[in-house]
Amino acid sequence: MRGAVIYAPGDVRFENLDDPEIINPTDAIIRTVATCVCGSDLWPYRGAEPIGDPHPMGHEYVGIVEEVGAEVTNVKPGQFVVGSFATSDNTCPNCRNGWQSNCLHREFMSTCQADYVRIPNAHGTLVATDEHPDAEAVPGLLAVSDVMGTGWYAALAAEVKPGSTAVVVGDGAVGLCGVIAAKELGAERIIAMSRHASRQTLALEFGATDIVSERGEEGVARVKDLTGGIGADSVLECVGTAESMRQALHSTRPGGNVGFVGVPHDVRVDGQELFFSHVGLRGGPAPVRAYLPDLIDRVLSGRISPGRVFDLTLPLDQVAEGYKAMDERRSVKALLKP
Amino acid sequence: MRGAVIYAPGDVRFENLDDPEIINPTDAIIRTVATCVCGSDLWPYRGAEPIGDPHPMGHEYVGIVEEVGAEVTNVKPGQFVVGSFATSDNTCPNCRNGWQSNCLHREFMSTCQADYVRIPNAHGTLVATDEHPDAEAVPGLLAVSDVMGTGWYAALAAEVKPGSTAVVVGDGAVGLCGVIAAKELGAERIIAMSRHASRQTLALEFGATDIVSERGEEGVARVKDLTGGIGADSVLECVGTAESMRQALHSTRPGGNVGFVGVPHDVRVDGQELFFSHVGLRGGPAPVRAYLPDLIDRVLSGRISPGRVFDLTLPLDQVAEGYKAMDERRSVKALLKP
């Protein structure tokens, strides 16, 4: 089969690779129907994370089950399945507590930009749709496997409640899905921080009520202006830099909540500042598995359209162009079709 | 009148001071019935916080109203009142959200180790009891004005729920009150981290089910042993050092919560570590005002006995000995009577 391999910053190649095989009885092999490039893939692509030896890339996927291990009974060959970027057995104590992305047997997916993918913990990770979805539903289902699930978690971690005010820091695919999530969870006012016209438009279409294009302390001041001087009830931090975290914390009202889902890079939170802010803080890799049935339903019923974050569709063999387009911000998110 | 003044580390003096007067129409003057020394008073006493010019001390109090400003209608002269270490108007947006200790007009109390005290924002801060309490109820009501209210907040911030497992880091008065709070909020298992026999005994009497005397990573390992290997649902951090915060974060299960109420000193939380832990973190000065009616009821009905944290009672003029006894850990908490 063929798949993406990263060699160095800016150097992603599409190569022949060994076909994946069942290794453990809880594995499945899927034929990829769609995969994509994640904002977090750009960290190594931009040289902001070490790469080490050349290795495959990709952790978002929907596909058709090809083969299952002996202990996989929840899905069967021929079914269309959605999974999560973090695999889980769905039975360990952390899974039972609702934190499947902290499963004691978790493996992070990392080989999905390829024709076929081995899914570890398939028995606890994959959810099949009742029937094969229409082609137009595929991007939304693909989004659910990571960015929509992550936006959903950001909104839950930020404790978005009906009637509340939410701020979304970051206008990438996760931030935009965070707008969808805040809307679905009943936020009355949703302030999207973005300075890119096309992303502002999409945020407004997804339910944002206000756009703040300023950044840093200027952006914080604008949020305060819009929230009676005290800040927002809930802030979704969807970037992962020290600056975006500071912006998120400072935009939150006393006693409000920040949900942070951008993998933090060089972020340190000052204990005394957090203390006097009364802000609650929770982050992490989203437990997407917990939300899959619900989010799949919302996509298939047409209630939400997170697939719209894909503004570029490429054949899988042009994966390198997907990275390049996102790195240059020509694309919010690139969908890849084998 | 007379009151405590701190001059330098280890140097607290009892001196003649000007009687307090009504300055604003929302002020009240109370005659102190009981006050005390707080663990946080030990930071400057130990030289761990700058002192600057000599200044009065003390932020915990119960007393009899002597005089009220024109806008104070909730209490009247002659009534016995309980307040909070942080004053609040109880009407600003932060107060209405339940964060009275972040009131837009907040003033922190700082002159309470004295015969008389001016209470700013008395209209939103003081709560009167129906009648003058018995002498034996006074220590409990005094505790409510800070340590019991703070332990309560720690348990709420750590999201203690019926049937859950809670860990309390810190065996000072706040930590011990945190044990009471965790018990009241329904925790099934309460692990108190303490290595002092008398404090262990009190923690057990307050409802702790287990004592862990180890500290640091050894203490964390013991907590993990007691919690099926994953850590506790809720951890109350009642110290405020980098070590105690680390111990708290590492003792919490994935997706659990840390409530931190020890004023952080040189605490920095690593964003990436917090991210992958999925732990929720919330701290701050407790919004004691929000809990006063409930906690006063619990004390007066005899349901809780937080007054037992006072293991030393001194006449106010021996305030310096109160500091010394606590500094040398001869006393958990010293009550002072004018």
Chai-1 contact restraints between the chains, C-beta under 6 A:
chainA,res_idxA,chainB,res_idxB,connection_type,confidence,min_distance_angstrom,max_distance_angstrom,comment,restraint_id
A,P93,B,G228,contact,1.0,0.0,6.0,A-B,restraint_1
A,P93,B,I230,contact,1.0,0.0,6.0,A-B,restraint_2
A,N94,B,P254,contact,1.0,0.0,6.0,A-B,restraint_3
A,N97,B,G255,contact,1.0,0.0,6.0,A-B,restraint_4
A,W99,B,P254,contact,1.0,0.0,6.0,A-B,restraint_5
A,W99,B,G255,contact,1.0,0.0,6.0,A-B,restraint_6
A,W99,B,H278,contact,1.0,0.0,6.0,A-B,restraint_7
A,N102,B,P254,contact,1.0,0.0,6.0,A-B,restraint_8
A,N102,B,H278,contact,1.0,0.0,6.0,A-B,restraint_9
A,G228,B,P93,contact,1.0,0.0,6.0,A-B,restraint_10
A,I230,B,P93,contact,1.0,0.0,6.0,A-B,restraint_11
A,P254,B,N94,contact,1.0,0.0,6.0,A-B,restraint_12
A,P254,B,W99,contact,1.0,0.0,6.0,A-B,restraint_13
A,P254,B,N102,contact,1.0,0.0,6.0,A-B,restraint_14
A,G255,B,N97,contact,1.0,0.0,6.0,A-B,restraint_15
A,G255,B,W99,contact,1.0,0.0,6.0,A-B,restraint_16
A,P264,B,G271,contact,1.0,0.0,6.0,A-B,restraint_17
A,P264,B,Q272,contact,1.0,0.0,6.0,A-B,restraint_18
A,P264,B,F275,contact,1.0,0.0,6.0,A-B,restraint_19
A,V267,B,G271,contact,1.0,0.0,6.0,A-B,restraint_20
A,R268,B,R268,contact,1.0,0.0,6.0,A-B,restraint_21
A,V269,B,V269,contact,1.0,0.0,6.0,A-B,restraint_22
A,G271,B,P264,contact,1.0,0.0,6.0,A-B,restraint_23
A,G271,B,V267,contact,1.0,0.0,6.0,A-B,restraint_24
A,Q272,B,P264,contact,1.0,0.0,6.0,A-B,restraint_25
A,F275,B,P264,contact,1.0,0.0,6.0,A-B,restraint_26
A,F275,B,G283,contact,1.0,0.0,6.0,A-B,restraint_27
A,F275,B,G284,contact,1.0,0.0,6.0,A-B,restraint_28
A,H278,B,W99,contact,1.0,0.0,6.0,A-B,restraint_29
A,H278,B,N102,contact,1.0,0.0,6.0,A-B,restraint_30
A,H278,B,G284,contact,1.0,0.0,6.0,A-B,restraint_31
A,G280,B,R282,contact,1.0,0.0,6.0,A-B,restraint_32
A,L281,B,L281,contact,1.0,0.0,6.0,A-B,restraint_33
A,R282,B,G280,contact,1.0,0.0,6.0,A-B,restraint_34
A,G283,B,F275,contact,1.0,0.0,6.0,A-B,restraint_35
A,G284,B,F275,contact,1.0,0.0,6.0,A-B,restraint_36
A,G284,B,H278,contact,1.0,0.0,6.0,A-B,restraint_37
